[in-house]
Amino acid sequence: MSEITLYGSPLSLYTGKARSYLIKSRLTYREVLPNSPHFEQTVLPKMGGRRSIPAIETATGEIIRDGGAIIDYYESLNGNLFSPGTAKQSIICKLFDVIGMEGLLRPAMHYRWNFDDFNRGFIQFHFETFAPSNLNKQEMASKRMNQMREAGRSFGAIPETFELVEKLYCDLLPKLNSHFAAHPYLLGNKPCIGDFGMIAPLYGHLGRDPKPLSLMQDRAICLFRWVERMNRAEADIGEFPDQRDSYLEEDKVPDTLVEILRHVAKDFVPETKAACRAINEWLQEQENLTPNTPAERGVGMCTFIVEGQSITALAQPYRFFLLKRVQDHYLALPSAEQAGVDGLLDACGMTEVMQLTLDREIGRLHNREVWL
Ligand SMILES: N[C@@H](CCC(=O)N[C@@H](CS)C(=O)NCC(=O)O)C(=O)O
């Protein structure tokens, strides 16, 4: 019998992160859709009132909801196997985790939901598989698909921004490709937490749905190879001369990553600033936000400018829950190491996000992110 049950779906963005981690850790698991009576009766009640995937059920029956929490759980058991220990690499690794989880939602949703001619049948098939056999699959799928289509709009992918979203993503592809032409993973020959964050948008949506998959295969072969590699237990680095299973030496962060981050910063930084402001304003208005109240996915909208274009998107507390981990890690570094990190973040155009904090902290309780 398998040790771990992963509740997820092949097309789910966040499941891709947890799955890849389980695969790379060589943990034995079986993946099932969250639609069984066992899921409804035993798993869901322990998910903190939020029906999201991924979630896992451990061999001892413990339920963990949230891709990041699943990885934290196994990283602490495995001696932080995929967390580099040096200053710059650990900061960059954690930053890529935030970007993967929160910073590429617009292209991920745009390339799924706004190319019906390419994607419709493929997406419909998967959404129908979520429906338990006693329910009307088509009806359930179309209701859920409409909700997700709307979620894409709430992340800022609307007709007015399509051109910009495509331009930013199409400019990102060759930068990612150049990196993965030189290195199998973000920080060398071994995946790190940042790779697991990035695989979330780059597998389930951008590396699997027909439209963006063809774009990736056409324009970014080495990026596509990384997507494959992230879903294989072995290192899968045959095309590289160096076969060692380790991070780059001497805390090296390749220039190709700096290039990627500089590009991502173009919308990640203004969006994070605007979301921070919006969430802090929202917090000020809350008179009765008692400790341990769940932090919902979005608390209102925020507007920001990217390359002269206005974008309005959901302000998501989860971004800051993850970002705080980068900030806390930085603050715990000796000052000499902080100075090195400062120079690197500056070169990446990411200095500002390190200073953006919410007025109230977020923690986790009973499988939910909560306001402390
Ligand atoms: N922070 C969560 C997000 C999970 C999430 O939003 N999953 C999507 C599918 S990819 C989902 O279940 N959405 C439904 C919902 O949130 O209600 C994680 O990292 O696991």
The ligand as a MOL file (V3000), in Angstrom:
LIG
                    3D

  0  0  0     0  0            999 V3000
M  V30 BEGIN CTAB
M  V30 COUNTS 20 19 0 0 0
M  V30 BEGIN ATOM
M  V30 1 N -2.1470 28.0710 -1.2590 0
M  V30 2 C -2.7410 26.8730 -1.7760 0
M  V30 3 C -3.5700 27.2000 -3.0120 0
M  V30 4 C -4.2840 25.9950 -3.5480 0
M  V30 5 C -5.2500 26.3380 -4.6530 0
M  V30 6 O -5.7100 27.4750 -4.7910 0
M  V30 7 N -5.5620 25.3110 -5.4490 0
M  V30 8 C -6.5390 25.4540 -6.4940 0
M  V30 9 C -6.3340 24.4380 -7.5900 0
M  V30 10 S -4.7840 24.6210 -8.3900 0
M  V30 11 C -7.8770 25.2130 -5.8650 0
M  V30 12 O -8.0990 24.2030 -5.2550 0
M  V30 13 N -8.7530 26.2000 -5.9860 0
M  V30 14 C -10.0430 26.1100 -5.4190 0
M  V30 15 C -10.2100 27.0580 -4.2610 0
M  V30 16 O -9.2230 27.6620 -3.8150 0
M  V30 17 O -11.3310 27.1800 -3.8040 0
M  V30 18 C -1.6420 25.8780 -2.0950 0
M  V30 19 O -0.5050 26.3080 -2.3090 0
M  V30 20 O -1.8800 24.6760 -2.0750 0
M  V30 END ATOM
M  V30 BEGIN BOND
M  V30 1 1 1 2
M  V30 2 1 2 3
M  V30 3 1 2 18
M  V30 4 1 3 4
M  V30 5 1 4 5
M  V30 6 2 5 6
M  V30 7 1 5 7
M  V30 8 1 7 8
M  V30 9 1 8 9
M  V30 10 1 8 11
M  V30 11 1 9 10
M  V30 12 2 11 12
M  V30 13 1 11 13
M  V30 14 1 13 14
M  V30 15 1 14 15
M  V30 16 2 15 16
M  V30 17 1 15 17
M  V30 18 2 18 19
M  V30 19 1 18 20
M  V30 END BOND
M  V30 END CTAB
M  END
